[in-house]
Amino acid sequence: MSDTLERLASIALTVLLVMFSAIVHEVAHGLAALACGDPTAKEHGRLTLNPAAHLDGFGSVLLPLVMALLGGPVFAFAKPVPYNPHRLRNPRRDELIVALAGPASNLLQALLGAGVLHLAWEPLTSAVLAGSLSVEVFGWIYTALYTYVAVNLVLCFFNLIPIPPLDGSKVVLYFLSGEARASYYRLQQYAMPILIVVLYLVPSMLRVDPVGMYLDATAYRLLDLLLMGV
């Protein structure tokens, strides 16, 4: 396989794994809401892994594709799973549970991927040495599992950033009440401009990438720890 085709195949693999991981993230939100008494996601047919129910053209396909082509951290978002805080049994507590369910699902996926890679490492390397498995196939299996762990850790920690509309903003919301809570809800209508400023304008204007530094200290450091020895 030529270098160009190999790079394109690697990008396609990354985007597919990010899309799948983002879908699981959204389904986790819906399942947590259902467990807390709100069946809105179920009523809208969103408690499914069917991509057609979740994919967003920009957030699930174009954004991760562009980021993969640029060679930086790759993250994505699917269509947010709807929920109604008024139908939750304990809205203040349950909103926090629903919010954290998404990043928690990504962390669990990362742990699962790392576990599979560790368990498969010796059999795979033995198969390569025995000649029953080609180096190329071994490389793609390793790349797929490594990428699955990496993208899930990035999705987990990126979504914990306390900026609307990310899940971390709901953690902030948990500690607010009264007018402060109402003001924070109003702030969410400016969520995307705020996110764009933090992700793109701040790094380009100040030559400082706070999100990249944060992911290096969290997602990528944990990635190194989880995959130590493979």
C-alpha positions in Angstrom: 0.0 0.0 0.0 1.4 3.4 -1.0 2.0 6.0 1.7 -0.9 8.2 0.4 -3.4 5.3 0.5 -2.1 4.2 3.9 -2.6 7.7 5.3 -6.1 8.0 3.8 -7.0 4.6 5.2 -5.7 5.7 8.6 -7.8 8.9 8.5 -10.9 6.9 7.5 -10.3 4.5 10.4 -9.9 7.4 12.8 -13.1 9.1 11.7 -15.1 5.9 11.8 -13.9 5.2 15.4 -14.6 8.8 16.5 -18.1 8.6 15.0 -18.8 5.3 16.8 -17.4 6.6 20.1 -19.4 9.8 19.8 -22.6 7.8 19.2 -22.0 5.6 22.3 -21.4 8.9 24.2 -24.8 10.2 23.2 -26.6 7.0 23.9 -25.1 6.9 27.4 -26.6 10.4 28.0 -30.0 9.0 27.0 -29.8 5.8 29.1 -28.7 7.9 32.1 -31.7 10.2 31.6 -34.0 7.2 31.3 -32.6 5.7 34.5 -33.3 9.0 36.2 -36.9 9.1 35.1 -36.8 11.0 31.8 -37.8 8.9 28.8 -37.5 11.7 26.2 -34.5 10.2 24.4 -36.3 6.8 24.2 -39.5 8.6 22.9 -37.4 10.2 20.1 -35.8 6.9 19.1 -32.3 7.9 20.3 -31.5 4.9 22.5 -29.9 3.1 19.5 -26.4 2.6 18.0 -27.9 3.2 14.5 -25.7 6.0 13.1 -28.7 7.4 11.2 -30.3 8.4 14.5 -27.3 10.3 15.7 -24.8 11.6 13.1 -24.4 15.3 12.5 -23.0 16.2 9.1 -20.6 18.7 10.4 -19.8 17.5 13.9 -19.7 13.7 13.2 -18.1 13.7 9.8 -16.6 16.9 8.5 -15.0 18.1 11.8 -13.2 14.9 12.6 -12.1 14.5 9.0 -10.6 18.0 8.9 -8.9 17.5 12.3 -7.5 14.2 11.2 -6.1 15.7 8.0 -4.5 18.5 10.0 -2.9 15.9 12.2 -4.0 17.2 15.6 -6.3 15.8 18.3 -9.5 14.4 16.7 -12.8 14.8 18.4 -16.4 15.0 17.1 -20.0 15.4 18.3 -23.2 13.7 17.3 -26.6 15.2 17.5 -27.3 15.9 21.2 -29.7 13.4 22.8 -32.8 15.3 23.9 -33.7 15.2 27.6 -36.2 17.2 29.7 -34.8 18.3 33.1 -38.4 18.7 34.3 -39.0 15.0 33.9 -36.0 14.0 36.0 -36.8 12.8 39.5 -34.1 15.0 41.0 -33.3 17.6 38.4 -30.3 19.2 40.1 -28.6 15.9 40.8 -29.8 14.0 37.8 -28.6 16.6 35.3 -25.1 16.1 36.6 -25.5 12.3 36.3 -26.8 12.6 32.7 -23.9 15.0 31.8 -21.2 12.8 33.2 -22.6 9.6 31.6 -21.2 10.6 28.2 -17.6 11.1 29.3 -17.8 8.1 31.5 -18.8 6.0 28.5 -15.8 7.2 26.6 -13.5 6.4 29.6 -15.0 2.9 29.7 -14.5 2.4 26.0 -10.8 3.5 26.4 -10.3 1.0 29.2 -11.9 -1.7 27.2 -9.7 -1.0 24.2 -6.6 -0.9 26.3 -7.6 -4.2 28.0 -8.1 -5.9 24.6 -4.8 -4.6 23.3 -2.9 -5.9 26.4 -4.6 -9.3 26.1 -4.0 -9.6 22.4 -0.4 -8.3 22.4 1.4 -11.5 23.1 -0.8 -13.8 20.8 -0.4 -11.2 18.0 3.3 -10.8 18.3 3.7 -14.6 18.6 1.6 -15.0 15.4 3.8 -12.5 13.6 7.0 -14.3 14.7 5.5 -17.6 13.6 4.6 -16.2 10.2 0.9 -16.9 10.6 0.1 -13.2 10.7 1.6 -10.6 8.4 3.3 -7.5 9.8 0.9 -5.3 7.9 -2.2 -6.9 9.4 -0.6 -6.8 12.8 0.0 -3.1 12.3 -3.6 -2.3 11.4 -4.9 -4.3 14.4 -2.6 -2.3 16.7 -3.5 1.0 15.0 -7.2 0.4 15.3 -7.0 -0.5 19.0 -4.5 2.3 19.8 -6.7 4.9 17.9 -9.9 3.6 19.7 -8.3 4.2 23.1 -6.9 7.6 22.1 -10.0 9.1 20.5 -12.1 8.0 23.5 -9.7 9.6 26.0 -9.8 12.8 23.9 -13.6 12.7 23.8 -13.8 12.1 27.5 -11.5 14.9 28.6 -12.6 17.4 25.9 -16.2 17.0 26.9 -15.3 17.7 30.6 -14.1 21.2 29.7 -16.5 23.5 31.6 -17.7 25.5 28.5 -21.2 25.3 27.1 -22.3 23.1 25.3 -19.8 20.6 26.6 -20.7 18.2 29.4 -18.3 19.9 31.8 -20.6 23.0 31.8 -23.3 20.9 33.5 -20.8 20.2 36.3 -20.6 24.0 36.8 -24.4 24.2 36.6 -24.7 21.8 39.5 -23.1 24.3 41.8 -25.3 27.3 40.7 -28.8 28.2 41.9 -31.3 31.0 41.5 -30.4 33.8 39.1 -26.9 32.5 38.6 -28.3 29.2 37.3 -30.8 31.1 35.0 -28.0 33.3 33.7 -25.9 30.2 32.9 -28.8 28.8 31.0 -29.0 32.0 29.0 -25.3 31.8 28.3 -25.7 28.5 26.5 -27.3 30.2 23.5 -23.8 31.6 22.8 -22.2 28.2 23.3 -20.8 27.6 19.8 -19.2 31.1 19.4 -17.6 30.7 22.9 -16.2 27.3 21.9 -14.8 28.6 18.6 -13.1 31.4 20.4 -11.4 29.0 22.9 -10.5 26.4 20.3 -9.3 28.6 17.4 -9.1 32.4 18.1 -7.2 32.2 21.4 -4.5 29.9 20.1 -4.1 31.9 16.9 -4.0 35.3 18.6 -2.1 34.5 21.8 0.1 31.7 20.4 -1.1 29.6 23.3 -3.2 26.5 22.9 -4.9 25.9 26.3 -7.0 23.0 25.0 -4.0 21.3 23.6 -2.0 21.7 26.8 -5.0 20.4 28.8 -5.3 17.3 26.6 -1.6 16.6 26.7 -1.8 16.7 30.5 -4.9 14.5 30.7 -5.9 12.4 27.7 -2.5 11.7 26.3 -0.8 11.2 29.7 -3.5 8.6 30.6 -3.0 7.1 27.1 0.7 6.5 27.8 -0.2 4.9 31.2 -2.9 2.6 29.8 -0.7 1.4 26.9 2.5 1.1 28.8 4.3 -2.1 27.8 2.7 -2.5 24.4 
